[in-house]
Every structure is written in structure tokens, then in C-alpha cells.
């Protein structure tokens, strides 16, 4: 897991890495990496586009209808 990728309530403040830095950090990394931090189901496509194996989430597990 690598993050926080985006702003998250559990880690308040401006210190998140963003998608571009995430992608740069895992470029050519041989093991699966999950994106973490401020993510939900809707972030899975961008996470995979940036090289993530998936997303790790706690608050994003529940969807509001």
C-alpha cells in the first residue's frame, strides 16, 4: 500500500501524494501496490490507470445511494 493519494479524514492536512507521484513511485516496481488514502470504488479505474493493483479503503466501503 502506498498513500495517502488524496485528502483523507484519518490523515488531515495537505500532505497527500497525488496520482502523478503515486505513479512515479511505483513505476517498474515488481510487486502489486494498492493505492490508499481518501479513495472509494469510483477511484479504481484511475488507480489502475496509474499502475495500482487496486485501492485500499475503509470509509469508501459503503456507498450512498
PQR file with spaces between the fields and no chain letter, atoms N, CA, C, O and H, PARSE charges and radii, in Angstrom:
ATOM       1  N    UNK     1       0.831   -1.170    0.000 -0.4000 1.5000
ATOM       2  CA   UNK     1       0.000    0.000    0.000 -0.0000 2.0000
ATOM       3  C    UNK     1       0.881    1.241    0.000  0.5500 1.7000
ATOM       4  O    UNK     1       1.940    1.290    0.626 -0.5500 1.4000
ATOM       5  N    UNK     2       0.397    2.239   -0.729 -0.4000 1.5000
ATOM       6  CA   UNK     2       1.119    3.500   -0.815 -0.0000 2.0000
ATOM       7  C    UNK     2       0.117    4.644   -0.765  0.5500 1.7000
ATOM       8  O    UNK     2      -0.881    4.641   -1.486 -0.5500 1.4000
ATOM       9  H    UNK     2      -0.464    2.199   -1.238  0.4000 1.0000
ATOM      10  N    UNK     3       0.386    5.604    0.079 -0.4000 1.5000
ATOM      11  CA   UNK     3      -0.505    6.738    0.183 -0.0000 2.0000
ATOM      12  C    UNK     3      -0.074    7.654    1.321  0.5500 1.7000
ATOM      13  O    UNK     3       1.028    7.502    1.848 -0.5500 1.4000
ATOM      14  H    UNK     3       1.196    5.606    0.665  0.4000 1.0000
ATOM      15  N    UNK     4      -0.903    8.579    1.699 -0.4000 1.5000
ATOM      16  CA   UNK     4      -2.221    8.838    1.138 -0.0000 2.0000
ATOM      17  C    UNK     4      -2.139    9.494   -0.239  0.5500 1.7000
ATOM      18  O    UNK     4      -1.359   10.420   -0.463 -0.5500 1.4000
ATOM      19  H    UNK     4      -1.798    8.703    1.271  0.4000 1.0000
ATOM      20  N    UNK     5      -2.959    8.990   -1.145 -0.4000 1.5000
ATOM      21  CA   UNK     5      -3.001    9.513   -2.502 -0.0000 2.0000
ATOM      22  C    UNK     5      -3.800   10.810   -2.547  0.5500 1.7000
ATOM      23  O    UNK     5      -3.413   11.761   -3.226 -0.5500 1.4000
ATOM      24  H    UNK     5      -3.592    8.237   -0.963  0.4000 1.0000
ATOM      25  N    UNK     6      -4.908   10.846   -1.826 -0.4000 1.5000
ATOM      26  CA   UNK     6      -5.768   12.030   -1.789 -0.0000 2.0000
ATOM      27  C    UNK     6      -6.015   12.430   -0.335  0.5500 1.7000
ATOM      28  O    UNK     6      -5.647   11.709    0.592 -0.5500 1.4000
ATOM      29  H    UNK     6      -5.222   10.074   -1.274  0.4000 1.0000
ATOM      30  N    UNK     7      -6.638   13.580   -0.157 -0.4000 1.5000
ATOM      31  CA   UNK     7      -7.007   14.049    1.183 -0.0000 2.0000
ATOM      32  C    UNK     7      -7.877   12.989    1.850  0.5500 1.7000
ATOM      33  O    UNK     7      -8.772   12.421    1.225 -0.5500 1.4000
ATOM      34  H    UNK     7      -6.936   14.166   -0.911  0.4000 1.0000
ATOM      35  N    UNK     8      -7.607   12.734    3.110 -0.4000 1.5000
ATOM      36  CA   UNK     8      -8.388   11.759    3.865 -0.0000 2.0000
ATOM      37  C    UNK     8      -8.676   12.280    5.268  0.5500 1.7000
ATOM      38  O    UNK     8      -7.855   12.985    5.854 -0.5500 1.4000
ATOM      39  H    UNK     8      -6.880   13.195    3.618  0.4000 1.0000
ATOM      40  N    UNK     9      -9.825   11.938    5.795 -0.4000 1.5000
ATOM      41  CA   UNK     9     -10.204   12.389    7.137 -0.0000 2.0000
ATOM      42  C    UNK     9      -9.311   11.785    8.215  0.5500 1.7000
ATOM      43  O    UNK     9      -9.088   12.411    9.251 -0.5500 1.4000
ATOM      44  H    UNK     9     -10.492   11.365    5.319  0.4000 1.0000
ATOM      45  N    UNK    10      -8.799   10.582    7.985 -0.4000 1.5000
ATOM      46  CA   UNK    10      -7.967    9.939    9.007 -0.0000 2.0000
ATOM      47  C    UNK    10      -6.544   10.506    9.041  0.5500 1.7000
ATOM      48  O    UNK    10      -5.822   10.300   10.017 -0.5500 1.4000
ATOM      49  H    UNK    10      -8.980   10.073    7.143  0.4000 1.0000
ATOM      50  N    UNK    11      -6.138   11.213    7.988 -0.4000 1.5000
ATOM      51  CA   UNK    11      -4.825   11.866    7.951 -0.0000 2.0000
ATOM      52  C    UNK    11      -5.014   13.296    7.443  0.5500 1.7000
ATOM      53  O    UNK    11      -4.645   13.609    6.311 -0.5500 1.4000
ATOM      54  H    UNK    11      -6.724   11.380    7.195  0.4000 1.0000
ATOM      55  N    UNK    12      -5.589   14.162    8.281 -0.4000 1.5000
ATOM      56  CA   UNK    12      -5.882   15.523    7.827 -0.0000 2.0000
ATOM      57  C    UNK    12      -4.618   16.317    7.513  0.5500 1.7000
ATOM      58  O    UNK    12      -3.536   16.026    8.021 -0.5500 1.4000
ATOM      59  H    UNK    12      -5.889   13.908    9.201  0.4000 1.0000
ATOM      60  N    UNK    13      -4.781   17.294    6.690 -0.4000 1.5000
ATOM      61  CA   UNK    13      -3.663   18.154    6.320 -0.0000 2.0000
ATOM      62  C    UNK    13      -3.359   18.034    4.839  0.5500 1.7000
ATOM      63  O    UNK    13      -3.942   17.207    4.138 -0.5500 1.4000
ATOM      64  H    UNK    13      -5.660   17.531    6.277  0.4000 1.0000
ATOM      65  N    UNK    14      -2.465   18.845    4.382 -0.4000 1.5000
ATOM      66  CA   UNK    14      -2.179   18.909    2.949 -0.0000 2.0000
ATOM      67  C    UNK    14      -1.184   17.861    2.447  0.5500 1.7000
ATOM      68  O    UNK    14      -0.808   17.892    1.275 -0.5500 1.4000
ATOM      69  H    UNK    14      -1.992   19.517    4.951  0.4000 1.0000
ATOM      70  N    UNK    15      -0.757   16.943    3.298 -0.4000 1.5000
ATOM      71  CA   UNK    15       0.307   16.021    2.897 -0.0000 2.0000
ATOM      72  C    UNK    15      -0.227   14.737    2.248  0.5500 1.7000
ATOM      73  O    UNK    15      -0.212   13.668    2.859 -0.5500 1.4000
ATOM      74  H    UNK    15      -1.063   16.918    4.249  0.4000 1.0000
ATOM      75  N    UNK    16      -0.693   14.860    1.017 -0.4000 1.5000
ATOM      76  CA   UNK    16      -1.037   13.677    0.247 -0.0000 2.0000
ATOM      77  C    UNK    16      -0.194   13.701   -1.021  0.5500 1.7000
ATOM      78  O    UNK    16       0.265   14.765   -1.438 -0.5500 1.4000
ATOM      79  H    UNK    16      -0.705   15.728    0.521  0.4000 1.0000
ATOM      80  N    UNK    17       0.016   12.536   -1.639 -0.4000 1.5000
ATOM      81  CA   UNK    17       0.988   12.485   -2.729 -0.0000 2.0000
ATOM      82  C    UNK    17       0.397   12.740   -4.110  0.5500 1.7000
ATOM      83  O    UNK    17       1.125   13.165   -5.007 -0.5500 1.4000
ATOM      84  H    UNK    17      -0.357   11.672   -1.300  0.4000 1.0000
ATOM      85  N    UNK    18      -0.876   12.501   -4.311 -0.4000 1.5000
ATOM      86  CA   UNK    18      -1.492   12.699   -5.624 -0.0000 2.0000
ATOM      87  C    UNK    18      -1.186   11.538   -6.570  0.5500 1.7000
ATOM      88  O    UNK    18      -0.297   10.724   -6.321 -0.5500 1.4000
ATOM      89  H    UNK    18      -1.467   12.156   -3.583  0.4000 1.0000
ATOM      90  N    UNK    19      -1.939   11.489   -7.650 -0.4000 1.5000
ATOM      91  CA   UNK    19      -1.821   10.365   -8.582 -0.0000 2.0000
ATOM      92  C    UNK    19      -0.508   10.363   -9.355  0.5500 1.7000
ATOM      93  O    UNK    19       0.057    9.294   -9.587 -0.5500 1.4000
ATOM      94  H    UNK    19      -2.661   12.151   -7.852  0.4000 1.0000
ATOM      95  N    UNK    20      -0.010   11.518   -9.757 -0.4000 1.5000
ATOM      96  CA   UNK    20       1.234   11.551  -10.548 -0.0000 2.0000
ATOM      97  C    UNK    20       2.428   11.047   -9.751  0.5500 1.7000
ATOM      98  O    UNK    20       3.236   10.273  -10.264 -0.5500 1.4000
ATOM      99  H    UNK    20      -0.469   12.386   -9.569  0.4000 1.0000
ATOM     100  N    UNK    21       2.545   11.479   -8.509 -0.4000 1.5000
ATOM     101  CA   UNK    21       3.650   10.999   -7.674 -0.0000 2.0000
ATOM     102  C    UNK    21       3.474    9.525   -7.356  0.5500 1.7000
ATOM     103  O    UNK    21       4.451    8.777   -7.335 -0.5500 1.4000
ATOM     104  H    UNK    21       1.889   12.108   -8.092  0.4000 1.0000
ATOM     105  N    UNK    22       2.236    9.096   -7.106 -0.4000 1.5000
ATOM     106  CA   UNK    22       1.966    7.675   -6.879 -0.0000 2.0000
ATOM     107  C    UNK    22       2.496    6.851   -8.053  0.5500 1.7000
ATOM     108  O    UNK    22       3.230    5.882   -7.861 -0.5500 1.4000
ATOM     109  H    UNK    22       1.442    9.704   -7.123  0.4000 1.0000
ATOM     110  N    UNK    23       2.114    7.248   -9.273 -0.4000 1.5000
ATOM     111  CA   UNK    23       2.531    6.521  -10.474 -0.0000 2.0000
ATOM     112  C    UNK    23       4.054    6.510  -10.611  0.5500 1.7000
ATOM     113  O    UNK    23       4.640    5.489  -10.970 -0.5500 1.4000
ATOM     114  H    UNK    23       1.517    8.035   -9.429  0.4000 1.0000
ATOM     115  N    UNK    24       4.687    7.639  -10.325 -0.4000 1.5000
ATOM     116  CA   UNK    24       6.146    7.716  -10.438 -0.0000 2.0000
ATOM     117  C    UNK    24       6.832    6.807   -9.423  0.5500 1.7000
ATOM     118  O    UNK    24       7.833    6.163   -9.738 -0.5500 1.4000
ATOM     119  H    UNK    24       4.211    8.468  -10.033  0.4000 1.0000
ATOM     120  N    UNK    25       6.296    6.757   -8.211 -0.4000 1.5000
ATOM     121  CA   UNK    25       6.909    5.940   -7.161 -0.0000 2.0000
ATOM     122  C    UNK    25       6.806    4.442   -7.432  0.5500 1.7000
ATOM     123  O    UNK    25       7.691    3.681   -7.042 -0.5500 1.4000
ATOM     124  H    UNK    25       5.484    7.281   -7.955  0.4000 1.0000
ATOM     125  N    UNK    26       5.738    4.014   -8.094 -0.4000 1.5000
ATOM     126  CA   UNK    26       5.579    2.572   -8.311 -0.0000 2.0000
ATOM     127  C    UNK    26       6.008    2.129   -9.714  0.5500 1.7000
ATOM     128  O    UNK    26       5.948    0.942  -10.035 -0.5500 1.4000
ATOM     129  H    UNK    26       5.018    4.632   -8.411  0.4000 1.0000
ATOM     130  N    UNK    27       6.432    3.063  -10.532 -0.4000 1.5000
ATOM     131  CA   UNK    27       6.885    2.729  -11.883 -0.0000 2.0000
ATOM     132  C    UNK    27       7.971    1.662  -11.826  0.5500 1.7000
ATOM     133  O    UNK    27       8.967    1.824  -11.120 -0.5500 1.4000
ATOM     134  H    UNK    27       6.481    4.028  -10.271  0.4000 1.0000
ATOM     135  N    UNK    28       7.784    0.588  -12.555 -0.4000 1.5000
ATOM     136  CA   UNK    28       8.725   -0.547  -12.614 -0.0000 2.0000
ATOM     137  C    UNK    28       8.887   -1.289  -11.285  0.5500 1.7000
ATOM     138  O    UNK    28       9.837   -2.057  -11.133 -0.5500 1.4000
ATOM     139  H    UNK    28       6.975    0.457  -13.128  0.4000 1.0000
ATOM     140  N    UNK    29       7.999   -1.085  -10.335 -0.4000 1.5000
ATOM     141  CA   UNK    29       8.046   -1.843   -9.079 -0.0000 2.0000
ATOM     142  C    UNK    29       7.498   -3.232   -9.354  0.5500 1.7000
ATOM     143  O    UNK    29       6.459   -3.360  -10.002 -0.5500 1.4000
ATOM     144  H    UNK    29       7.227   -0.461  -10.458  0.4000 1.0000
ATOM     145  N    UNK    30       8.158   -4.260   -8.887 -0.4000 1.5000
ATOM     146  CA   UNK    30       7.805   -5.628   -9.274 -0.0000 2.0000
ATOM     147  C    UNK    30       6.673   -6.261   -8.465  0.5500 1.7000
ATOM     148  O    UNK    30       6.161   -7.312   -8.850 -0.5500 1.4000
ATOM     149  H    UNK    30       9.001   -4.155   -8.360  0.4000 1.0000
ATOM     150  N    UNK    31       6.280   -5.651   -7.365 -0.4000 1.5000
ATOM     151  CA   UNK    31       5.207   -6.211   -6.538 -0.0000 2.0000
ATOM     152  C    UNK    31       3.923   -5.399   -6.695  0.5500 1.7000
ATOM     153  O    UNK    31       3.980   -4.215   -7.027 -0.5500 1.4000
ATOM     154  H    UNK    31       6.696   -4.797   -7.052  0.4000 1.0000
ATOM     155  N    UNK    32       2.761   -6.024   -6.459 -0.4000 1.5000
ATOM     156  CA   UNK    32       1.499   -5.274   -6.536 -0.0000 2.0000
ATOM     157  C    UNK    32       1.454   -4.167   -5.482  0.5500 1.7000
ATOM     158  O    UNK    32       1.871   -4.368   -4.341 -0.5500 1.4000
ATOM     159  H    UNK    32       2.715   -6.986   -6.190  0.4000 1.0000
ATOM     160  N    UNK    33       0.947   -3.005   -5.872 -0.4000 1.5000
ATOM     161  CA   UNK    33       0.809   -1.876   -4.953 -0.0000 2.0000
ATOM     162  C    UNK    33      -0.645   -1.417   -4.980  0.5500 1.7000
ATOM     163  O    UNK    33      -1.229   -1.221   -6.046 -0.5500 1.4000
ATOM     164  H    UNK    33       0.608   -2.842   -6.799  0.4000 1.0000
ATOM     165  N    UNK    34      -1.215   -1.252   -3.801 -0.4000 1.5000
ATOM     166  CA   UNK    34      -2.578   -0.744   -3.667 -0.0000 2.0000
ATOM     167  C    UNK    34      -2.516    0.732   -3.291  0.5500 1.7000
ATOM     168  O    UNK    34      -1.720    1.128   -2.440 -0.5500 1.4000
ATOM     169  H    UNK    34      -0.741   -1.412   -2.935  0.4000 1.0000
ATOM     170  N    UNK    35      -3.348    1.536   -3.922 -0.4000 1.5000
ATOM     171  CA   UNK    35      -3.452    2.953   -3.577 -0.0000 2.0000
ATOM     172  C    UNK    35      -4.279    3.086   -2.300  0.5500 1.7000
ATOM     173  O    UNK    35      -5.255    2.362   -2.107 -0.5500 1.4000
ATOM     174  H    UNK    35      -3.994    1.214   -4.614  0.4000 1.0000
ATOM     175  N    UNK    36      -3.889    4.003   -1.444 -0.4000 1.5000
ATOM     176  CA   UNK    36      -4.515    4.173   -0.138 -0.0000 2.0000
ATOM     177  C    UNK    36      -4.683    5.652    0.152  0.5500 1.7000
ATOM     178  O    UNK    36      -3.821    6.462   -0.188 -0.5500 1.4000
ATOM     179  H    UNK    36      -3.095    4.591   -1.601  0.4000 1.0000
ATOM     180  N    UNK    37      -5.795    6.000    0.779 -0.4000 1.5000
ATOM     181  CA   UNK    37      -5.970    7.364    1.270 -0.0000 2.0000
ATOM     182  C    UNK    37      -6.985    8.185    0.515  0.5500 1.7000
ATOM     183  O    UNK    37      -6.706    8.687   -0.574 -0.5500 1.4000
ATOM     184  H    UNK    37      -6.495    5.342    1.055  0.4000 1.0000
ATOM     185  N    UNK    38      -8.178    8.325    1.097 -0.4000 1.5000
ATOM     186  CA   UNK    38      -9.218    9.156    0.515 -0.0000 2.0000
ATOM     187  C    UNK    38      -9.862    8.568   -0.723  0.5500 1.7000
ATOM     188  O    UNK    38     -10.402    9.304   -1.550 -0.5500 1.4000
ATOM     189  H    UNK    38      -8.405    7.917    1.981  0.4000 1.0000
ATOM     190  N    UNK    39      -9.813    7.256   -0.864 -0.4000 1.5000
ATOM     191  CA   UNK    39     -10.294    6.602   -2.084 -0.0000 2.0000
ATOM     192  C    UNK    39     -11.572    5.812   -1.862  0.5500 1.7000
ATOM     193  O    UNK    39     -11.878    5.392   -0.746 -0.5500 1.4000
ATOM     194  H    UNK    39      -9.375    6.658   -0.192  0.4000 1.0000
ATOM     195  N    UNK    40     -12.306    5.621   -2.943 -0.4000 1.5000
ATOM     196  CA   UNK    40     -13.533    4.820   -2.922 -0.0000 2.0000
ATOM     197  C    UNK    40     -13.628    3.992   -4.189  0.5500 1.7000
ATOM     198  O    UNK    40     -12.692    3.955   -4.987 -0.5500 1.4000
ATOM     199  H    UNK    40     -12.057    5.963   -3.849  0.4000 1.0000
ATOM     200  N    UNK    41     -14.753    3.331   -4.374 -0.4000 1.5000
ATOM     201  CA   UNK    41     -14.960    2.476   -5.545 -0.0000 2.0000
ATOM     202  C    UNK    41     -14.757    3.232   -6.858  0.5500 1.7000
ATOM     203  O    UNK    41     -14.215    2.680   -7.815 -0.5500 1.4000
ATOM     204  H    UNK    41     -15.514    3.360   -3.726  0.4000 1.0000
ATOM     205  N    UNK    42     -15.185    4.472   -6.902 -0.4000 1.5000
ATOM     206  CA   UNK    42     -15.094    5.257   -8.138 -0.0000 2.0000
ATOM     207  C    UNK    42     -13.657    5.588   -8.528  0.5500 1.7000
ATOM     208  O    UNK    42     -13.400    5.997   -9.660 -0.5500 1.4000
ATOM     209  H    UNK    42     -15.625    4.921   -6.125  0.4000 1.0000
ATOM     210  N    UNK    43     -12.731    5.415   -7.609 -0.4000 1.5000
ATOM     211  CA   UNK    43     -11.327    5.705   -7.883 -0.0000 2.0000
ATOM     212  C    UNK    43     -10.575    4.515   -8.474  0.5500 1.7000
ATOM     213  O    UNK    43      -9.426    4.667   -8.888 -0.5500 1.4000
ATOM     214  H    UNK    43     -12.939    5.082   -6.689  0.4000 1.0000
ATOM     215  N    UNK    44     -11.185    3.352   -8.523 -0.4000 1.5000
ATOM     216  CA   UNK    44     -10.497    2.167   -9.023 -0.0000 2.0000
ATOM     217  C    UNK    44      -9.995    2.321  -10.459  0.5500 1.7000
ATOM     218  O    UNK    44      -8.855    1.941  -10.724 -0.5500 1.4000
ATOM     219  H    UNK    44     -12.118    3.229   -8.186  0.4000 1.0000
ATOM     220  N    UNK    45     -10.776    2.854  -11.396 -0.4000 1.5000
ATOM     221  CA   UNK    45     -10.256    2.993  -12.767 -0.0000 2.0000
ATOM     222  C    UNK    45      -9.004    3.875  -12.862  0.5500 1.7000
ATOM     223  O    UNK    45      -8.054    3.514  -13.557 -0.5500 1.4000
ATOM     224  H    UNK    45     -11.702    3.163  -11.180  0.4000 1.0000
ATOM     225  N    UNK    46      -8.988    5.007  -12.186 -0.4000 1.5000
ATOM     226  CA   UNK    46      -7.809    5.876  -12.240 -0.0000 2.0000
ATOM     227  C    UNK    46      -6.633    5.221  -11.521  0.5500 1.7000
ATOM     228  O    UNK    46      -5.487    5.354  -11.952 -0.5500 1.4000
ATOM     229  H    UNK    46      -9.760    5.300  -11.621  0.4000 1.0000
ATOM     230  N    UNK    47      -6.912    4.515  -10.431 -0.4000 1.5000
ATOM     231  CA   UNK    47      -5.846    3.819   -9.712 -0.0000 2.0000
ATOM     232  C    UNK    47      -5.174    2.796  -10.620  0.5500 1.7000
ATOM     233  O    UNK    47      -3.947    2.712  -10.665 -0.5500 1.4000
ATOM     234  H    UNK    47      -7.843    4.407  -10.081  0.4000 1.0000
ATOM     235  N    UNK    48      -5.969    2.029  -11.333 -0.4000 1.5000
ATOM     236  CA   UNK    48      -5.406    1.028  -12.240 -0.0000 2.0000
ATOM     237  C    UNK    48      -4.671    1.693  -13.401  0.5500 1.7000
ATOM     238  O    UNK    48      -3.633    1.199  -13.839 -0.5500 1.4000
ATOM     239  H    UNK    48      -6.966    2.097  -11.297  0.4000 1.0000
ATOM     240  N    UNK    49      -5.194    2.792  -13.893 -0.4000 1.5000
ATOM     241  CA   UNK    49      -4.527    3.537  -14.967 -0.0000 2.0000
ATOM     242  C    UNK    49      -3.156    4.038  -14.522  0.5500 1.7000
ATOM     243  O    UNK    49      -2.225    4.116  -15.324 -0.5500 1.4000
ATOM     244  H    UNK    49      -6.038    3.193  -13.536  0.4000 1.0000
ATOM     245  N    UNK    50      -3.041    4.376  -13.242 -0.4000 1.5000
ATOM     246  CA   UNK    50      -1.784    4.879  -12.689 -0.0000 2.0000
ATOM     247  C    UNK    50      -0.844    3.762  -12.246  0.5500 1.7000
ATOM     248  O    UNK    50       0.245    4.030  -11.740 -0.5500 1.4000
ATOM     249  H    UNK    50      -3.797    4.313  -12.591  0.4000 1.0000
ATOM     250  N    UNK    51      -1.262    2.509  -12.435 -0.4000 1.5000
ATOM     251  CA   UNK    51      -0.390    1.380  -12.137 -0.0000 2.0000
ATOM     252  C    UNK    51      -0.698    0.615  -10.876  0.5500 1.7000
ATOM     253  O    UNK    51      -0.018   -0.363  -10.566 -0.5500 1.4000
ATOM     254  H    UNK    51      -2.147    2.292  -12.846  0.4000 1.0000
ATOM     255  N    UNK    52      -1.724    1.043  -10.128 -0.4000 1.5000
ATOM     256  CA   UNK    52      -2.085    0.341   -8.894 -0.0000 2.0000
ATOM     257  C    UNK    52      -2.732   -1.000   -9.204  0.5500 1.7000
ATOM     258  O    UNK    52      -3.370   -1.176  -10.242 -0.5500 1.4000
ATOM     259  H    UNK    52      -2.277    1.837  -10.380  0.4000 1.0000
ATOM     260  N    UNK    53      -2.556   -1.926   -8.298 -0.4000 1.5000
ATOM     261  CA   UNK    53      -3.221   -3.217   -8.395 -0.0000 2.0000
ATOM     262  C    UNK    53      -4.686   -3.078   -7.980  0.5500 1.7000
ATOM     263  O    UNK    53      -5.548   -3.824   -8.445 -0.5500 1.4000
ATOM     264  H    UNK    53      -2.037   -1.782   -7.455  0.4000 1.0000
ATOM     265  N    UNK    54      -4.952   -2.123   -7.110 -0.4000 1.5000
ATOM     266  CA   UNK    54      -6.301   -1.867   -6.616 -0.0000 2.0000
ATOM     267  C    UNK    54      -6.282   -0.710   -5.648  0.5500 1.7000
ATOM     268  O    UNK    54      -5.298    0.025   -5.566 -0.5500 1.4000
ATOM     269  H    UNK    54      -4.252   -1.517   -6.732  0.4000 1.0000
ATOM     270  N    UNK    55      -7.377   -0.544   -4.906 -0.4000 1.5000
ATOM     271  CA   UNK    55      -7.459    0.501   -3.893 -0.0000 2.0000
ATOM     272  C    UNK    55      -7.756   -0.118   -2.538  0.5500 1.7000
ATOM     273  O    UNK    55      -8.492   -1.100   -2.440 -0.5500 1.4000
ATOM     274  H    UNK    55      -8.177   -1.141   -4.973  0.4000 1.0000
ATOM     275  N    UNK    56      -7.184    0.456   -1.508 -0.4000 1.5000
ATOM     276  CA   UNK    56      -7.465    0.068   -0.129 -0.0000 2.0000
ATOM     277  C    UNK    56      -8.321    1.169    0.469  0.5500 1.7000
ATOM     278  O    UNK    56      -8.014    2.352    0.329 -0.5500 1.4000
ATOM     279  H    UNK    56      -6.586    1.254   -1.588  0.4000 1.0000
ATOM     280  N    UNK    57      -9.403    0.771    1.140 -0.4000 1.5000
ATOM     281  CA   UNK    57     -10.292    1.804    1.681 -0.0000 2.0000
ATOM     282  C    UNK    57     -11.033    1.294    2.901  0.5500 1.7000
ATOM     283  O    UNK    57     -11.254    0.094    3.063 -0.5500 1.4000
ATOM     284  H    UNK    57      -9.653   -0.190    1.254  0.4000 1.0000
ATOM     285  N    UNK    58     -11.407    2.221    3.742 -0.4000 1.5000
ATOM     286  CA   UNK    58     -12.241    1.913    4.897 -0.0000 2.0000
ATOM     287  C    UNK    58     -13.537    2.664    4.781  0.5500 1.7000
ATOM     288  O    UNK    58     -14.606    2.055    4.724 -0.5500 1.4000
ATOM     289  H    UNK    58     -11.227    3.196    3.610  0.4000 1.0000
ATOM     290  N    UNK    59     -13.463    4.005    4.744 -0.4000 1.5000
ATOM     291  CA   UNK    59     -14.683    4.791    4.632 -0.0000 2.0000
ATOM     292  C    UNK    59     -15.360    4.597    3.283  0.5500 1.7000
ATOM     293  O    UNK    59     -16.580    4.735    3.190 -0.5500 1.4000
ATOM     294  H    UNK    59     -12.595    4.499    4.790  0.4000 1.0000
ATOM     295  N    UNK    60     -14.610    4.284    2.242 -0.4000 1.5000
ATOM     296  CA   UNK    60     -15.157    4.129    0.900 -0.0000 2.0000
ATOM     297  C    UNK    60     -15.889    2.831    0.675  0.5500 1.7000
ATOM     298  O    UNK    60     -16.422    2.610   -0.413 -0.5500 1.4000
ATOM     299  H    UNK    60     -13.619    4.172    2.318  0.4000 1.0000
ATOM     300  N    UNK    61     -15.934    1.955    1.679 -0.4000 1.5000
ATOM     301  CA   UNK    61     -16.594    0.656    1.510 -0.0000 2.0000
ATOM     302  C    UNK    61     -18.088    0.815    1.309  0.5500 1.7000
ATOM     303  O    UNK    61     -18.685    0.097    0.507 -0.5500 1.4000
ATOM     304  H    UNK    61     -15.502    2.135    2.562  0.4000 1.0000
ATOM     305  N    UNK    62     -18.690    1.731    2.017 -0.4000 1.5000
ATOM     306  CA   UNK    62     -20.141    1.911    1.882 -0.0000 2.0000
ATOM     307  C    UNK    62     -20.430    2.979    0.846  0.5500 1.7000
ATOM     308  O    UNK    62     -19.777    4.021    0.796 -0.5500 1.4000
ATOM     309  H    UNK    62     -18.205    2.314    2.669  0.4000 1.0000
ATOM     310  N    UNK    63     -21.405    2.697    0.037 -0.4000 1.5000
ATOM     311  CA   UNK    63     -21.843    3.669   -0.976 -0.0000 2.0000
ATOM     312  C    UNK    63     -23.147    4.291   -0.522  0.5500 1.7000
ATOM     313  O    UNK    63     -24.017    3.626    0.042 -0.5500 1.4000
ATOM     314  H    UNK    63     -21.935    1.850    0.077  0.4000 1.0000
ATOM     315  N    UNK    64     -23.258    5.557   -0.777 -0.4000 1.5000
ATOM     316  CA   UNK    64     -24.528    6.222   -0.506 -0.0000 2.0000
ATOM     317  C    UNK    64     -25.374    6.158   -1.771  0.5500 1.7000
ATOM     318  O    UNK    64     -24.917    6.560   -2.841 -0.5500 1.4000
ATOM     319  H    UNK    64     -22.551    6.097   -1.235  0.4000 1.0000
ATOM     320  N    UNK    65     -26.603    5.659   -1.659 -0.4000 1.5000
ATOM     321  CA   UNK    65     -27.450    5.549   -2.861 -0.0000 2.0000
ATOM     322  C    UNK    65     -27.800    6.886   -3.464  0.5500 1.7000
ATOM     323  O    UNK    65     -28.504    6.944   -4.473 -0.5500 1.4000
ATOM     324  H    UNK    65     -26.974    5.333   -0.790  0.4000 1.0000
